[in-house]
Every structure is written in structure tokens, then in C-alpha cells.
Amino acid sequence: MKVFLVFAHAEPRSFNGALFRTAQDTLRAAGHVVTVSDLYAMKFDPVSDRRNFISVKNSEFFKQQIEEMHATEVGGFAPDVEAELRKMEACDLMIWQFPLWWFGLPGILKGWADRVFAMGRTYGGERFYENGVFKGKRALLSLTTGGPEAVYEKGGWNGDIHAILRPIQRGILRFTGWDVLSPTIVYAPVRATDEQRQAGLNAWAARLRDIEGERPIEVGEY
């Protein structure tokens, strides 16, 4: 299986970094082919503008989706965007590793999605949801939170974590055709003991060793 790992944390020694390394080591040991995008190490530019393209459809007025459609037709994506598109297109499973920031993706990862999930290339023309471009591929969110699990339950202080993740899992991933697996969520690792953090890494590794047999979330569950 070909796995694409997208990592969005500025500190390699963070717990997110440990989860990222655990995923690489575990998946490679199981015989999978692993490709990575370490966005901070790559200094990936998250800002969308004409730098997304080497082609131009309308030089007078910038409309990103129009330029994306044109770039799809003429092979006009900038090299950094094209490289990420090809990683997505080649993989069987994509995993995003990130900390939950302000109830969403870190800016560098959101910007990566803004630039890479290009109209024409990754969606459009009736290619949405069950008929999406990435139909048959699977995607998985692996994330950490600052607060404990209790504050992310239904009726909790921050609200249901699954409602928080819905715009990502449904609005980005499922929208473009991915089958979404249940997220791995490690709550408040900064407040955990070394033993608890190691248990979280062990659980992540155990899950990944059997990831090929997992079934996606039912659409109505997110």
C-alpha cells in the first residue's frame, strides 16, 4: 500500500512529531511505501495567489478556481503544488498529522489544502462525494488537542469533537471522494505522563499495523 503522510507541526520533538515518526516507522516496517510532506521543514507557502500557477488564463482579474481549471487543462500548476498533487494522486491512504488549533487546521495545513485541492484536478464536473476524484482512496486525521477529552464531548465545554472535525472530514476529504477513516485523537498530551504518552504512541502503531483492514466511517456519522 502507498501511504502519504502530511505533517503540520513546527517542532519535530513535539508529540505530533513522535506520532509522525511512529507512523513512518510502523508503516515501513509493515512493508508499505511511505511518502511524506513535512510542511514546516519544507517551508511550504500556504498563501494562495498567482504563485500557484505557471499558466495564466486571465491576467486582468484573478479568480483562483478559473486559474485552477485552466492549469488542469494545460499543466500549469507551480512545481510545489504539482508535487503535492502527484503525492495525493499516487497514494492509497493519506494521513494528516496535526495539532487542533482554534477548532481547525493549523494555517500551514489549511493553506496546503487551499492550494493543492484545485478545482478541475481534484473536484468539479460532477465529481463530488461518492463520485469524487479520489474515490477508492482512504484518508485519516491524526491529531492532538490542548484540552482533555471531557471538554470535547457532546454538551462539553468545547462541544462535540466530531462536529468540529466535520468541515475537514466531510467538507474537504469526503467532498473530493476520499473514504474517511475514524480519526485518531490524542487528548491533551502536554498534560500526560511519559507513560501515558508512550501508550498513545503504542496504540497508534498498533492501529497502523492493521490499517489495511479498516472500514471507513459511515457517511451519516460525520
Buried (B, 14 or more C-beta within 10 A) or exposed (E): BBBBBBBBBEEBEBBBBBBBBBBBEBBEEBEBEBBBBBBBEBEBBBEBEEEBBBBBBEEEEBEBEBBBBBBBEEEBBBEBBBEBBEBBEEBBBBBBBBBBBEEBBBBBBBBBBBBBBBBBBBBBEEBBBEEBBBEEBBBBBBBBBBBBEEBBBEEBEBBEBBEBBBEBBBEBBBBBBBBBBBBBBBBBBEEBEEEEBEEBBEEBBEBBEEBEEBEBBEEEEB
